[in-house]
């Protein structure tokens, strides 16, 4: 007697975030383990992800970010979400239902090994306090460097190009890091 395993239906819904040009497409299962993400600012960088490559075939897709259980799409400014969502939502749902791997190669979690004591503290604060809040808005923050009291971070996904990213960076991230780590004097973002 042959047994059949019933697949859980794939559900995809959207969530808005502070960036009016980005939208989260949330799945009902994990796409990547916690703390891992993939940011594709253009088609040339998306070669490791067949999903991202296919999404860039839509002429209005400007950036693709994959993390946790969501895909954040950043559109060009001339497109309207009311026109785009009915195209992207079923496309992403069908893609996930196929079960095709999202990536050609696996991912490595960022390691704090090899970082100095202050850099390790910064990474822990980013991972424990800041990243979960930023992910809830469809983005990510990664540690770039620390030198002379200046922390450099990279904003990804919906955070990249978001009108409120400077306010979040200075009022939220910088305030928390300077309060918890006295050696930190300021925080700046690379490539926003």
N, C-alpha and C positions, 0 to 999 in steps of 0.2 A: 504494500500500500504506500503510495507516494504522499509525502507530507508537503503541505504548502505553507510557506511563511508569508503572512500578510504584512505588506509594507505599510508603515505609517504614512498617511497622506502628507505631502509637502504643502505647507501653508506659507505664503509670503504676504506680508503687509508692510505698509509704509509708515515711517515716522519722520516728522519734520525736525529741524534743528535750527540753530541761530543763523546759519548761512542760507540765504534765500535761494542760492544756486545749487545747493546740495540736498539730497534726500536719501534717507536710510531705507533700504529694502531688507526687512528682517525676516529670517526663516525660523521655523519652529524646531531647529536643531543646530548644533555647533558646526560651523564651517572650518574654524581653526581653534586650536587649544587656547586657553586663556593666556594673555600676554603676547600672543603672536599676531602679526598683521602683515599685510602686503599693500603697498601704496604704489599706484601706477599713474604718474602725472601725464603720461601720453602713451600712444601705441608702441613706440620704440622700446619702452621699459616693460611692456606687458608680455614679452615673449615666454616667460615662465608660466603664465596663466592663460589657458585656453578660454576660460570664462571672460577674463578681462579683455583679451584679444577680440572675442566675439562682440562684447559690449561696445568696443571702440568702432565697430562697423556702423553703429548708429552715428550719423553725422553731428548730432547734438551732444554726444558724450565727450566731456572735456577731461575727466579724471575718474579713476575707479580705485576704491579703497575697500579691502576685504579684511574683516576681523571678527572674532567671536562668532556671532550668529547673524551677521549682517554684511551687506554690500552697500557702500555709500557711493552714489553716483553724483558727480558734479557736472552740471550741464552748462552749455554756453549761455550767455546772457540773453540772446535773442529768442530762446525757446521758452515755452510755457509748460509748466508741470501738468496742467490739465490735458495737454496733448501728448505728453511723454509717458506719464504713468500707465495709461492703457496699453502702451506698447511694451514698456520695460517689465512691468509686473508679471504678465504671463510668460514673457521670454525667460526671465530669471527662474520662475517656477518650473517651466518645462526643462530648462537646463539642469536644475537641481534634481528633478524627477528622473532624468536619464542616468544619474549616478556616475557620470564621467568625473574623474578627478579634477579638482579645481586648479591643480598645479602640476607641472611636469616634474618638479623636484621638491623634496621636503624642505622644511624650514628649520633653522636653528634659533632657539630662544636666545635673546641677548644675555650675555654673561657678565657678571660684575667682577669675575676673576680678572686679575691684571690691572684693575683700576685702583687708584690711590684711595686712602681712607675717606677723604671728603667726597670724591667722585662716587664711591660706593654709597655713602649716605644720601647723596643727591639722587642716585638711581633708585634707592629704596623709597624715598619720598615720592618720586615720580610714579613708581609702580604701585605703591600702596594707597596714596591719597589722590593723586592727580589723574592718572590714566583712567581709572574707572569713571570718573566724572566726564572726562573728555570723550571716552568711548560711548557714553550714553547719548552724546550729541553727534555720533557718527564719525568721530575722528580719532586721532592718536597723537601722542607726544613722545618723542624719543630724545634721549640725552645725546648731545653732540660732543661738548667739551666743557672744561672748567679751567680758567686761567685768570689770575689777578682779580679774583672776586667776581668774575663774569661767567655766568652759566649760559651756554649756547644750547638751544633745543631746536628740534625740527618739528613743525606742526604738519600733520598729514590728514588726509581725508577731508571731511567737511571743514576742519579747522584751517586748512590752507586756503587763503583768500577770503576768509570769513570777515565781514565788517566788524564783528565784536572780538576778533582774536587778539588785538592789541590790548583791549580792556581786560580780557581774561588773562592775558600774559602778565600784565602789570599788577592788576588788582587781586588776582587770585594766585597764580603760580609764583610770582615774585614775592608777594607778601608771605606766603606759606614757607617758601624756601629760606628767605632771610630770617624768618622767625625761628625756624627749626635748626638752621645751620648758620651760625654767626659769620662764618667765612664768606658766605654768599652775599654779595652787595647788589647785584642786578642780574636780570635774566633777559636775554635777547633771543629772538627767533631767527633761524637761518631759513632763507628761501620762502618767505610768506608774501 
